[in-house]
């Protein structure tokens, strides 16, 4: 789990995953182009994890790349790392 969070933090240097009210969130655009804070969906976070680290499983035929395990994903969602950047609010520039 620690290695997974380390990979997330390295991949999140230009932050896209934040903490807001104790939950993992991201900033998405509304239909009208306005930024909004939304809880990150599990499937989107799994994609983020897939890009952040190489997930490998040993098989009889050798090593194969796999998706992040669901139990790791579940645990990361249950206890987000408090070292994620904190997002309090989004300022919209109306100029």
Rosetta silent file (secondary structure, phi, psi, omega in degrees, C-alpha in Angstrom):
SEQUENCE: XXXXXXXXXXXXXXXXXXXXXXXXXXXXXXXXXXXXXXXXXXXXXXXXXXXXXXXXXXXXXXXXXXXXXXXXXXXXXXXXXXXXXXXXXXXXXXX
SCORE:     score description
SCORE:     0.000 S_00000001
   1 L     0.000  -42.499  179.397    0.000    0.000    0.000 S_00000001
   2 H   -60.152  -40.839  178.503    2.813    2.422    0.845 S_00000001
   3 H   -64.240  -37.738  178.869    4.378    1.810   -2.577 S_00000001
   4 H   -64.375  -44.357  178.853    1.040    2.505   -4.264 S_00000001
   5 H   -66.153  -37.506  177.314    0.673    5.818   -2.444 S_00000001
   6 H   -59.616  -45.172  178.622    4.270    6.737   -3.289 S_00000001
   7 H   -62.105  -40.671  178.483    3.525    6.123   -6.974 S_00000001
   8 H   -62.086  -45.282 -178.623    0.353    8.236   -6.737 S_00000001
   9 H   -64.357  -39.562  178.298    2.253   11.131   -5.159 S_00000001
  10 H   -64.978  -44.115  179.930    4.979   11.012   -7.808 S_00000001
  11 H   -70.688  -19.061 -174.333    2.391   10.943  -10.611 S_00000001
  12 L   -99.562   24.036 -177.833    0.418   13.721   -8.885 S_00000001
  13 L   -61.505  -39.210  167.648    3.198   16.339   -8.953 S_00000001
  14 L   -98.523   92.261 -163.798    0.965   18.570  -11.100 S_00000001
  15 L   -54.852  135.177  171.117   -2.021   17.716   -8.945 S_00000001
  16 L  -128.349  -18.490  177.257   -5.135   16.152  -10.387 S_00000001
  17 L  -114.943  127.385 -176.288   -6.121   14.176   -7.270 S_00000001
  18 E  -130.269  169.817  168.099   -6.879   16.151   -4.109 S_00000001
  19 E  -105.814  134.575  177.003   -8.403   15.765   -0.660 S_00000001
  20 E  -144.684  118.379 -176.567  -11.572   17.723    0.047 S_00000001
  21 L    54.881   37.525  176.466  -13.568   17.121    3.222 S_00000001
  22 L    78.813    3.877 -179.824  -11.566   13.907    3.778 S_00000001
  23 E  -119.418  152.322  176.061  -12.439   12.418    0.376 S_00000001
  24 E   -75.594  132.215 -178.832  -10.449   12.110   -2.829 S_00000001
  25 E  -135.936  168.006  172.044  -11.684   14.552   -5.446 S_00000001
  26 E  -138.074  166.994  177.596  -10.761   15.934   -8.837 S_00000001
  27 E  -104.928  121.277  177.402  -11.645   19.119  -10.692 S_00000001
  28 E  -121.131  158.908  176.770  -13.824   18.623  -13.750 S_00000001
  29 E   -89.448  140.549  174.632  -15.500   21.108  -16.055 S_00000001
  30 L   -75.755  176.776  176.979  -19.264   21.464  -16.045 S_00000001
  31 L   -58.639  -25.548 -177.381  -21.253   21.533  -19.283 S_00000001
  32 L   -95.577    8.435  177.340  -20.795   25.295  -19.213 S_00000001
  33 L    83.442    7.068  179.512  -17.010   25.090  -18.841 S_00000001
  34 L   -87.485  138.967  177.386  -16.957   26.012  -15.154 S_00000001
  35 E   -70.758  144.775  176.416  -14.643   24.048  -12.873 S_00000001
  36 E  -143.217  148.830  178.677  -16.308   21.963  -10.188 S_00000001
  37 E   -89.152  123.548  179.633  -15.027   19.740   -7.396 S_00000001
  38 E  -131.693  145.368  175.052  -16.296   16.174   -7.755 S_00000001
  39 E   -59.738  136.553  179.235  -15.509   12.974   -5.856 S_00000001
  40 L   -73.208  130.857  179.935  -13.123   10.897   -7.929 S_00000001
  41 L   -75.569  150.545 -177.691  -14.846    7.787   -9.181 S_00000001
  42 H   -56.660  -42.153 -178.545  -13.293    4.433   -8.388 S_00000001
  43 H   -66.350  -36.539  178.052  -12.782    3.577  -12.063 S_00000001
  44 H   -69.326  -37.598  178.170  -11.004    6.911  -12.687 S_00000001
  45 H   -69.344  -35.012  177.084   -8.755    6.382   -9.683 S_00000001
  46 H   -63.377  -39.925  175.620   -7.987    2.854  -10.900 S_00000001
  47 H   -62.712  -41.353  178.023   -6.918    4.342  -14.239 S_00000001
  48 H   -60.689  -45.211  177.842   -4.752    6.829  -12.338 S_00000001
  49 H   -62.766  -39.234  179.791   -3.137    3.962  -10.403 S_00000001
  50 H   -61.516  -36.574  179.415   -2.584    2.024  -13.634 S_00000001
  51 H   -81.394  -27.699 -175.117   -0.635    4.950  -15.077 S_00000001
  52 H   -73.608  -27.930 -176.070    1.202    5.751  -11.833 S_00000001
  53 L  -150.089  156.026  173.850    2.903    2.358  -11.480 S_00000001
  54 L   -86.338  118.937 -179.916    3.562   -0.868  -13.335 S_00000001
  55 L   -99.317  116.973 -172.231    1.389   -3.551  -11.752 S_00000001
  56 E  -125.452  141.618  177.873    2.974   -6.946  -12.383 S_00000001
  57 E  -125.093  137.144  176.412    1.940  -10.473  -11.467 S_00000001
  58 E   -83.810  128.605  176.499    4.160  -13.552  -11.542 S_00000001
  59 E  -125.590  175.391  177.847    2.651  -16.455  -13.474 S_00000001
  60 L   -61.243  -29.038 -178.471    3.980  -19.821  -14.632 S_00000001
  61 L   -91.632    2.171  179.155    4.755  -18.219  -17.980 S_00000001
  62 E   121.999 -163.002 -178.790    6.558  -15.272  -16.442 S_00000001
  63 E   -85.753  138.225  176.947    5.654  -11.759  -15.416 S_00000001
  64 E  -131.321  147.012  176.086    2.522  -10.145  -16.835 S_00000001
  65 E   -78.410  138.336 -179.561    1.146   -6.653  -16.486 S_00000001
  66 L  -134.499  169.167  173.024   -2.173   -6.454  -14.627 S_00000001
  67 L   -76.923  158.001  176.200   -4.593   -3.802  -13.386 S_00000001
  68 L   -57.641  138.028 -179.284   -4.246   -2.613   -9.806 S_00000001
  69 L   -61.284  141.841 -178.476   -5.853   -5.164   -7.461 S_00000001
  70 H   -61.911  -33.591 -179.853   -9.380   -4.320   -6.328 S_00000001
  71 H   -68.714  -33.472  176.015   -8.477   -4.869   -2.667 S_00000001
  72 H   -67.578  -45.800  178.577   -5.697   -2.253   -2.931 S_00000001
  73 H   -59.032  -45.614  179.207   -8.091    0.166   -4.619 S_00000001
  74 H   -60.064  -45.062 -178.888  -10.738   -0.452   -1.944 S_00000001
  75 H   -66.049  -38.130  179.721   -8.249    0.126    0.861 S_00000001
  76 H   -67.801  -36.342  176.670   -6.939    3.333   -0.720 S_00000001
  77 H   -69.144  -37.663 -178.297  -10.483    4.664   -1.048 S_00000001
  78 H   -67.842  -32.375 -177.627  -11.295    3.720    2.543 S_00000001
  79 L  -137.916   77.088  179.277   -8.275    5.586    3.902 S_00000001
  80 L   -58.334  144.009 -179.349   -7.032    8.308    1.523 S_00000001
  81 L   -67.578  123.707 -179.558   -3.478    9.401    2.207 S_00000001
  82 L   -66.417   -8.311  177.772   -3.543   12.652    4.209 S_00000001
  83 L   -82.495   -4.997  175.135   -0.450   13.774    2.260 S_00000001
  84 L   -62.974  150.053  178.464   -2.589   14.373   -0.852 S_00000001
  85 L   -61.765  137.634  179.818   -2.913   18.086   -1.647 S_00000001
  86 E   -84.590  132.143  177.131   -5.823   19.703    0.185 S_00000001
  87 L  -116.176  114.529 -179.857   -8.389   21.460   -1.993 S_00000001
  88 L   -88.990  -45.105 -178.106  -10.575   23.940   -0.149 S_00000001
  89 L  -162.918  169.967  177.485  -12.301   25.686   -3.040 S_00000001
  90 L  -117.074  131.467  177.413  -11.908   26.703   -6.685 S_00000001
  91 L   -97.480  127.825  179.056  -11.677   30.347   -7.703 S_00000001
  92 L  -100.655  124.392  177.982  -13.281   31.169  -11.016 S_00000001
  93 L   -85.297  114.593 -176.553  -11.741   34.086  -12.912 S_00000001
  94 L   -89.414   -0.706  179.199  -14.645   35.962  -14.518 S_00000001
  95 L   -74.397    0.000    0.000  -12.471   38.302  -16.586 S_00000001
